[in-house]
Amino acid sequence: MVFLITTSRYPTKRIRTFTRDLNKAIPGSTRVTRGKKSVKDLGNLCNIYGVNRVLIVGRYKGGPGKINILKMKNHKPIYEPVTLLIKGVTLTREIPQHRREIFNKGIFNKLEIVVLKGEAEKDAEILCEALNVPLKKIETLTEMKSFEDDVVCALTMKGENGSLEIRFIHPSNMKEIGPRIKVKEIIQWKTKKEEKVKDQGKI
C-alpha cells in the first residue's frame, strides 16, 4: 500500500500545501510536482516508485476542490470510478496546537480507515475499496488507543453539519497529524465499459 500524491495542472499555493500535508500524514506516500506530466507519465512514475495508487488533487476557486484516484492495472494507470468532491480543507498548521502533533513520518508504516459503527460506514467502505486500505469499525473513539503505534487512522466521521469529514489521527495520543478534509460528496461513476453493457441491457 503506497501512494503517489500530486495535483491537477496550475495548482495554487494552498493546494500545494495541502498535498504536502497529505504526504506527511499518509505512510508510504510520495509527493510529485505535476508540471506537464500526463496520466501516462504518472503511471510510469508509479512503476518506478512501486506505487499502486495516485491521488490527484483538483482545483476549485483557488483551493482543493476534488480528489481523483488512479490505480495501476497491468502496469498501466486507470481511474478508479470514485471522486471525492471537497467542500473545504483545514491545513495541518491551521488546526489548534493542542489538537495536533509534530512527528517524524518514518514512525508510521500503514494507513487504516476508521469509522464509528452506524455513522458513515457506507462512505468509509467506498474509500476503503478505492484506496485499497483496511477498514476498522469501532464503537467509540477511545478504541483507537489500543491500535498499533505505527498506524495512521483516517477517521471518517460526520461533521457538525452532517457532512463527511476525514481526519488523520495518531491513535496512541489521539492527536491529529494531517489536514482535515470536509467532503461534499463521494461520487461513484460508471466506467465506459459498464455504460456500454448497461445500454445493451446486460446489467
N, C-alpha and C positions, 0 to 999 in steps of 0.2 A: 504494500500500500504506500505509494509515493505520488506526489502531486507536482505538477508544473503550474505556476501561477503567473498570469500575465494580464494584459489589458486589451481592449479594442484600440484602434489607432487614435492618435491625438488625445491621450489621457490628460486630465487636469492634475494639478498638484495634489488635490485631495484624494483622487483615485490612486495615484502613485503611493501616497502614504498608506492608504487602505490596503493595498496589495502587500506593502512591506509588513504591515501589522499581521495580515493573514499568514505571510511566510514565517514570521516569528512564532505564531501560535500553533501552526499545523506541523506536526512532526513529519519528517521525511519529505518536506516540500522544498522546491527550488523556484525562485522568482527570476523571470527573464523580462527584459525590455522588449516590447512588441516591435517597435520600429516598423520596418516594411515586411516583416515576416508574414508569410501566408499560412493558412492552416496546414498545408503540406510541410512547410518549414518547421512548424511547431511539432508535427509528427516526427520529423527527423530528429529534433531535439529530444523527444520522448525516448526514441530508440537509443540515443547517445547516453542519456541520463538513467535509463532503465525505469522510466515513468509510465504509469498506466492510466492516469487521469490528468486532464488540463482544465483549470478553472480560468475562464476568460471574463474579466470584469468589464462590463459595458458602461457607457456614459449616458447620463440623463440630467439635463440642467446643471451641468458642471460637476456633478457628483456621481458616485456609483449608482447605476440605475438597474442593472441586471447582472446575473452570473449565468453564463452558458458553460456546459460541461462537455469536454471531448473525452472519448475513451479510445484506447488503442485496440484494434482488432486486426489480426494477421499483419501486424507491424504498420497498419495504416490508421490515421485518425478519422473517427466518425463521431457525429454529435449524439450525445445521449438525448432522448426525447423529453428533456426536462429543462425548464428555465426558471430561475428564481428572479422574480420582479422585486426590486428593493425599494422600500418606502423611505428608508434613511439608514444611516450608519452613525455609530459613535466610535470615533477613533480611540485607540488604547490610551493615548495621552489625555483624552477628554473624560475618561472615567475617573471618578473621585479616587484620590490616592489611597484611602483606607480600604477600598474595594479591589484594588489591583496589586499585582506583584511584578517586580522586576526579576527576571530569571534568565538562566542560561538555556537556550533552546536544546542543547545537547543532552539534557537530563531526561527528555521525553522521547519515547520510542513509538507510540501509537496513538491514533485518534479513535474515539468512540462517540457515537451519537447517543445521547441520554435523554429520555423523555419520562415525564410523570405519567403513570397509568391513567388513561381516561382523559388526558388533556390535549395532546397534539400528536397522537400516535400515528395517524394516517400520514401526516406530513413527514414525520420522522422516518417512517418506513420508506417513503418515496426517496428521501435524501439518502438513506442507507443504501438502497439499491443503485441509485445514480452514482454515488461516490465509492461504492464497494467497500464500506466500512461496517464494523459491528454495531449492533443496536442493543442498548440495555434499557429495560423498562423498570422504573423504580416507584415505590410507594411514597417516599419522602426524600427531600433533597439531602438530608443528612446521610442517607445510604451511600452517597458518593465518597464519603470519608473512608469507607472500607475498600475502595478501589486501589489498584496498584499505583505506586508513586510515579511511574513512568508514563502514565496515561493522561492525555488531554481530553476532557469531556466537552463535547459540543452540545451544551444543554439546549434542547429545543422546547420552548415553552410559550405560553400565551402571555402577551404583554398586558399592560394596564387597560388598554382599549380593545383587547381581544385579538389584536393582530399577532402573527407569529414572530417570535424573537429568538435569535440564536446567540448564545454567549459561550465563550471559551473559558472553562474552569479548571484550575488545578485542584483535584479532589482532596488532597491532603490538608489544605487550609481553606478551601472553598473561595479562593480569591480568583479574580479574573486576570487572564494573561493575554487577551486579544481583544479585537474590536467587537462591538455589539452590532448585530445585523437585524434590522426590522424588515421583515418580509411582507410585502403587499400581497403576493400570491405566488404559489408554485404552479406553473403551467406544465401540464403533460400534453405534448403534441404528438400527432400521428406521424410516423415515417412515411415516405412516399410509397414504400412497398406495402405498408398497411392500408394506405388510402386506396391503392390500386386494387388490392384484394377485396376491400370493402365495396368499391364500385362494382366489382364483378359478382357481388352477392355472396362471397365466401366466408365473410365474418359478420 
